[in-house]
Amino acid sequence: MGVAESLADWLRLTLIPGIGGETQRKLLTAFGLPETIFSAGREALTSIVGDKAARLLLDTDNHPAVEQALVWSDAPGQHLVCLADPDYPQTLLQIPDPPTLLYVRGRLDLLNSAALAMIGSRNPTPQGSQNAQRFSAALAQAGLTVTSGLALGIDAAAHRGALTASGNTVAFIGTGIDRIYPATNRQLAIEIAARGSIISEFPLGTPPVAANFPRRNRLIAGLSLGALVVEATVDSGSLITARLASEQGREVFAIPGSIHSPQSRGCHKLIKQGAKLVETVQDVLDELHWKSAPAEFPLQSESAQDIPGLLHSMGFDPCSVDELAHLNGLTAGIVSVMLLHLELDGQVASLPGGRYQRISQA
């Protein structure tokens, strides 16, 4: 059987309304590949999943939806990855409910790379957004893939940070792969698809439905070695992702903040429950037994050339990333990565409100 025919059967199985993931896994366990499921008789199917599901399997005509998905996957950089595919993320096979089929835009190699989830509030403080971007850039430089959910706030900052470094970032979305939500992150999604990966388990055309986003969260946690919560309130969905990561045997990390900030209380709650308190990127790398520290990785060539000038331009008064970018003719993303290296080297310190101050006299 050819690849297209095989994918058609996987799509046919996953695009039947009323046949969810649990039923799909029962059928695959009993019969093997989807083509065997559809060639089995009604009696054999009924013995595994009951009469109603057997009738749905044999009587549902979803040929138009199957063809639409196959056409979608013919475009460059667009992929359908089923459970039997060697590109399927092996870490997701360890969770209780791995998706039967994934829709992927972008790089397939990231599906089986070492990854860390970075999650948090949709309404972060400026310091929280900056922490997310800086930590993400450093983690990506250290060779990790940063996973998140393409939401506003911390998610978006995490993706942007990784894009300023290696570009290794994966966005799991709660809509069809052909929909971008929120729409304000459309340009970010284009950049991720070009340099990283966007993944959905939902059929094409699936709109934003509230119940789908918690389901998406289990994949963010499941793909990763651990989950880092940057900022979160006590009722944040990020704590759900952290709980899922813990249940899946992944590490959970949290960055502490002010005792007066509601956006820090979720992180403090996690730390009380045993999450690793994180003050530096090295805290994460040490806990993961990751051998390469960010400082061992070269800056982008233009950053390496200009970093002494950046340090000199700071003077000794607090200044912002945007001010330094303007003074040095660099992008804010490059300046953020440079500042991270300077901070790790003990030459600058980060201050509240997203400002930095030079502390080295050299």
C-alpha positions as CSV (number, residue, x, y, z in Angstrom):
1,M,0.0,0.0,0.0
2,G,1.3,3.5,-0.9
3,V,1.9,6.3,1.5
4,A,-1.1,8.3,0.3
5,E,-3.4,5.2,0.6
6,S,-2.1,4.5,4.1
7,L,-2.5,8.1,5.2
8,A,-6.1,8.1,3.8
9,D,-7.0,5.2,6.1
10,W,-5.4,7.0,9.2
11,L,-7.4,10.1,8.3
12,R,-10.6,8.1,7.7
13,L,-10.2,6.7,11.2
14,T,-9.5,10.0,12.9
15,L,-12.1,12.0,11.1
16,I,-15.2,10.0,12.1
17,P,-17.3,12.1,14.5
18,G,-18.0,10.1,17.6
19,I,-14.9,7.9,17.3
20,G,-12.5,9.6,19.8
21,G,-8.9,8.8,20.7
22,E,-9.7,6.1,23.3
23,T,-11.8,4.2,20.8
24,Q,-9.2,4.6,18.1
25,R,-6.5,3.2,20.4
26,K,-8.7,0.2,21.2
27,L,-9.2,-0.5,17.6
28,L,-5.5,-0.1,16.7
29,T,-4.6,-2.4,19.6
30,A,-7.0,-5.1,18.4
31,F,-6.5,-4.9,14.7
32,G,-3.2,-3.2,14.0
33,L,-3.3,-0.7,11.2
34,P,-6.4,1.3,10.1
35,E,-6.8,-0.6,6.8
36,T,-7.2,-3.8,8.8
37,I,-9.9,-2.1,11.0
38,F,-11.9,-1.1,7.9
39,S,-11.6,-4.5,6.4
40,A,-12.9,-6.2,9.5
41,G,-16.5,-7.2,9.6
42,R,-19.2,-5.6,11.7
43,E,-19.3,-8.5,14.1
44,A,-15.5,-8.2,14.8
45,L,-15.7,-4.5,15.3
46,T,-18.8,-4.7,17.6
47,S,-16.9,-7.2,19.8
48,I,-14.2,-4.5,20.4
49,V,-16.1,-1.2,20.5
50,G,-19.8,-2.0,20.5
51,D,-22.5,-1.7,17.9
52,K,-22.9,2.1,17.7
53,A,-19.2,2.7,17.1
54,A,-19.0,-0.3,14.6
55,R,-21.9,1.3,12.6
56,L,-20.1,4.7,12.6
57,L,-16.9,3.1,11.4
58,L,-18.5,1.2,8.5
59,D,-21.3,3.7,7.5
60,T,-19.7,7.2,7.8
61,D,-18.6,8.8,4.6
62,N,-15.9,11.3,5.4
63,H,-14.1,11.1,2.0
64,P,-14.3,14.9,1.3
65,A,-12.5,15.7,4.7
66,V,-9.9,13.0,4.0
67,E,-9.2,14.4,0.6
68,Q,-8.9,17.9,1.9
69,A,-6.3,16.8,4.5
70,L,-4.3,14.9,1.9
71,V,-4.3,18.0,-0.4
72,W,-3.2,20.1,2.6
73,S,-0.3,17.7,3.3
74,D,0.9,17.9,-0.3
75,A,2.0,21.5,0.2
76,P,5.7,22.1,1.1
77,G,6.5,22.0,4.8
78,Q,3.1,20.5,5.7
79,H,3.0,17.0,7.1
80,L,0.6,14.3,8.5
81,V,2.3,12.2,11.1
82,C,0.5,9.0,12.4
83,L,1.3,6.8,15.3
84,A,3.2,4.3,13.1
85,D,5.3,7.0,11.5
86,P,9.0,7.0,12.5
87,D,8.8,10.8,12.8
88,Y,6.1,10.5,15.5
89,P,7.3,12.0,18.8
90,Q,8.5,9.1,20.9
91,T,7.9,11.1,24.1
92,L,4.2,11.4,23.3
93,L,4.0,7.6,23.1
94,Q,4.7,7.7,26.9
95,I,1.6,9.6,27.8
96,P,-1.8,7.9,28.4
97,D,-3.6,9.4,25.4
98,P,-1.2,10.1,22.5
99,P,-2.9,11.6,19.4
100,T,-3.5,9.1,16.6
101,L,-2.6,11.7,14.0
102,L,-0.7,15.0,14.1
103,Y,-0.8,17.8,11.6
104,V,2.6,19.5,11.4
105,R,3.8,22.7,9.7
106,G,7.5,23.2,9.6
107,R,10.4,21.0,10.7
108,L,9.8,17.3,11.5
109,D,13.2,16.9,13.2
110,L,12.0,19.0,16.2
111,L,9.3,16.3,17.0
112,N,12.0,14.1,18.5
113,S,14.4,16.7,19.9
114,A,15.2,17.3,23.5
115,A,12.6,19.9,24.6
116,L,11.5,22.1,27.5
117,A,8.0,23.5,27.8
118,M,7.8,27.2,28.8
119,I,4.4,28.4,29.9
120,G,2.7,31.1,31.9
121,S,0.2,34.0,32.1
122,R,-1.6,35.5,29.1
123,N,-1.3,38.8,30.9
124,P,2.3,38.8,32.3
125,T,4.2,41.7,33.8
126,P,6.9,43.3,31.6
127,Q,9.5,41.6,33.7
128,G,7.7,38.2,33.2
129,S,7.7,38.7,29.4
130,Q,11.4,39.6,29.5
131,N,12.3,36.6,31.7
132,A,10.5,34.3,29.3
133,Q,12.2,35.7,26.2
134,R,15.7,35.7,27.8
135,F,15.4,32.2,29.4
136,S,14.0,30.8,26.1
137,A,16.8,32.3,24.0
138,A,19.4,30.8,26.4
139,L,17.8,27.4,26.5
140,A,17.6,27.4,22.7
141,Q,21.2,28.3,22.5
142,A,22.0,25.5,24.8
143,G,20.5,23.1,22.3
144,L,17.0,22.6,23.8
145,T,13.8,23.0,21.8
146,V,11.3,25.4,23.5
147,T,7.7,24.2,23.4
148,S,4.7,26.4,24.2
149,G,1.1,27.1,23.1
150,L,1.2,30.2,20.8
151,A,-1.0,32.0,23.3
152,L,-0.6,35.7,24.2
153,G,1.8,36.6,26.9
154,I,4.4,34.2,28.2
155,D,3.8,31.7,25.4
156,A,4.5,34.3,22.7
157,A,7.6,35.6,24.5
158,A,9.0,32.1,24.8
159,H,8.6,31.4,21.1
160,R,10.2,34.8,20.2
161,G,13.1,34.1,22.5
162,A,13.9,30.8,20.8
163,L,13.6,32.5,17.4
164,T,16.3,35.0,18.4
165,A,18.6,32.1,19.0
166,S,18.5,28.7,17.3
167,G,15.0,29.0,16.1
168,N,14.2,25.6,17.7
169,T,10.6,26.1,19.0
170,V,7.4,24.0,18.8
171,A,4.0,25.5,19.1
172,F,1.1,23.2,20.0
173,I,-2.2,24.8,19.0
174,G,-5.8,24.1,20.1
175,T,-7.4,24.8,16.7
176,G,-7.0,23.2,13.2
177,I,-3.6,23.7,11.8
178,D,-5.1,26.0,9.2
179,R,-6.4,28.4,11.8
180,I,-4.3,30.7,13.9
181,Y,-5.6,31.8,17.3
182,P,-5.2,34.4,18.5
183,A,-5.1,36.3,15.2
184,T,-2.7,38.8,16.7
185,N,0.0,36.0,16.7
186,R,-0.3,35.4,13.0
187,Q,3.1,36.8,12.1
188,L,4.7,34.9,15.0
189,A,3.1,31.7,13.7
190,I,4.5,32.4,10.2
191,E,8.0,32.8,11.7
192,I,7.6,29.6,13.8
193,A,6.5,27.6,10.8
194,A,9.5,28.8,8.8
195,R,12.1,28.0,11.5
196,G,10.4,25.7,14.0
197,S,7.2,23.7,14.0
198,I,3.5,24.2,14.6
199,I,1.5,21.1,15.6
200,S,-2.2,20.3,16.0
201,E,-4.1,17.1,16.7
202,F,-7.4,18.7,15.6
203,P,-8.9,18.3,12.1
204,L,-8.6,21.1,9.5
205,G,-11.0,23.9,10.1
206,T,-11.4,23.3,13.9
207,P,-12.3,26.7,15.4
208,P,-11.1,27.9,18.9
209,V,-13.1,25.8,21.4
210,A,-12.4,26.3,25.1
211,A,-12.2,22.5,25.8
212,N,-9.5,21.9,23.2
213,F,-6.9,24.1,24.9
214,P,-6.5,22.0,28.1
215,R,-6.2,18.9,25.7
216,R,-3.4,20.8,23.8
217,N,-1.6,21.4,27.1
218,R,-1.0,17.7,27.7
219,L,1.0,17.6,24.4
220,I,3.1,20.7,25.4
221,A,4.0,18.8,28.6
222,G,4.3,15.4,27.0
223,L,6.8,16.4,24.3
224,S,9.1,17.9,26.8
225,L,11.7,16.9,29.4
226,G,10.1,19.4,31.8
227,A,7.9,22.4,32.1
228,L,9.1,25.9,33.3
229,V,6.3,28.2,34.6
230,V,7.4,31.8,34.3
231,E,4.4,33.7,35.7
232,A,1.0,32.4,36.6
233,T,-2.0,33.2,38.8
234,V,-3.3,30.4,41.1
235,D,-6.1,29.6,38.7
236,S,-4.0,29.8,35.5
237,G,-4.2,27.1,32.9
238,S,-0.4,26.9,33.1
239,L,-0.8,25.1,36.4
240,I,-2.8,22.4,34.6
241,T,0.1,22.0,32.2
242,A,2.5,21.8,35.1
243,R,0.3,19.1,36.8
244,L,0.2,17.1,33.6
245,A,4.0,17.3,33.3
246,S,4.4,16.0,36.9
247,E,1.9,13.2,36.2
248,Q,3.8,12.3,33.1
249,G,7.1,12.0,35.1
250,R,8.5,15.3,33.7
251,E,10.4,17.9,35.8
252,V,8.5,21.0,36.9
253,F,10.2,24.4,37.3
254,A,9.0,27.8,38.5
255,I,10.4,31.3,38.6
256,P,9.6,33.1,41.9
257,G,8.5,36.7,42.0
258,S,7.1,39.3,44.3
259,I,4.9,38.2,47.2
260,H,2.6,41.1,46.3
261,S,2.1,40.1,42.6
262,P,-0.9,37.9,41.7
263,Q,1.1,36.7,38.7
264,S,3.7,35.1,41.0
265,R,1.3,33.2,43.3
266,G,0.9,30.3,40.9
267,C,4.6,29.9,40.7
268,H,4.9,30.1,44.5
269,K,2.2,27.5,44.8
270,L,4.1,25.1,42.6
271,I,7.3,25.7,44.5
272,K,5.5,24.8,47.7
273,Q,4.3,21.6,46.1
274,G,7.9,20.6,45.1
275,A,8.6,22.4,41.8
276,K,12.3,23.4,41.3
277,L,12.8,27.0,42.2
278,V,14.6,28.7,39.2
279,E,16.7,31.8,39.4
280,T,19.1,31.2,36.5
281,V,19.1,29.2,33.3
282,Q,21.8,27.0,34.8
283,D,19.3,25.9,37.4
284,V,17.2,24.3,34.7
285,L,20.2,22.8,32.8
286,D,21.6,21.3,36.0
287,E,18.3,19.7,37.0
288,L,18.0,18.2,33.5
289,H,21.7,17.0,33.6
290,W,22.1,19.0,30.4
291,K,25.8,19.2,29.6
292,S,26.0,22.4,27.5
293,A,25.6,25.7,29.3
294,P,24.4,28.8,27.3
295,A,27.8,30.6,27.7
296,E,29.5,27.7,25.8
297,F,27.5,28.6,22.7
298,P,28.6,31.4,20.4
299,L,26.5,34.5,20.0
300,Q,25.2,35.3,16.6
301,S,28.1,36.8,14.6
302,E,26.8,40.3,14.7
303,S,26.2,40.1,18.5
304,A,29.7,38.8,19.1
305,Q,31.2,41.7,17.2
306,D,29.2,44.4,18.9
307,I,28.9,43.1,22.5
308,P,31.9,45.3,23.8
309,G,30.2,48.3,22.2
310,L,26.9,47.4,23.8
311,L,28.5,47.1,27.3
312,H,30.3,50.5,26.8
313,S,27.1,52.2,25.6
314,M,25.3,51.2,28.8
315,G,27.3,53.5,31.0
316,F,26.3,52.8,34.6
317,D,22.7,54.1,34.6
318,P,19.7,51.7,34.2
319,C,18.6,51.4,30.6
320,S,16.0,49.4,28.7
321,V,16.5,46.9,25.8
322,D,14.8,49.3,23.4
323,E,17.2,52.1,24.4
324,L,20.2,49.9,23.9
325,A,18.9,48.6,20.6
326,H,18.5,52.2,19.3
327,L,21.9,53.2,20.5
328,N,23.7,50.3,18.9
329,G,21.6,49.9,15.7
330,L,20.6,46.3,16.7
331,T,17.3,44.5,17.0
332,A,15.7,44.1,20.5
333,G,16.0,40.3,20.1
334,I,19.8,40.4,19.5
335,V,20.2,42.8,22.4
336,S,18.3,40.5,24.7
337,V,20.5,37.6,23.9
338,M,23.7,39.8,24.3
339,L,22.4,41.0,27.7
340,L,21.8,37.4,28.8
341,H,25.4,36.5,28.1
342,L,26.6,39.7,29.9
343,E,24.4,38.8,32.9
344,L,25.7,35.2,33.0
345,D,29.2,36.7,32.8
346,G,28.5,38.9,35.8
347,Q,28.9,42.2,33.9
348,V,25.3,43.4,34.0
349,A,22.3,43.0,36.3
350,S,18.6,42.9,35.4
351,L,16.4,45.3,37.3
352,P,12.6,45.5,37.9
353,G,10.6,47.0,35.0
354,G,12.7,45.3,32.3
355,R,15.8,47.5,32.8
356,Y,19.5,46.6,33.0
357,Q,22.5,48.1,34.7
358,R,26.2,47.6,34.1
359,I,28.0,46.4,37.3
360,S,31.4,45.6,35.8
361,Q,34.1,48.3,35.7
362,A,36.0,46.6,32.9
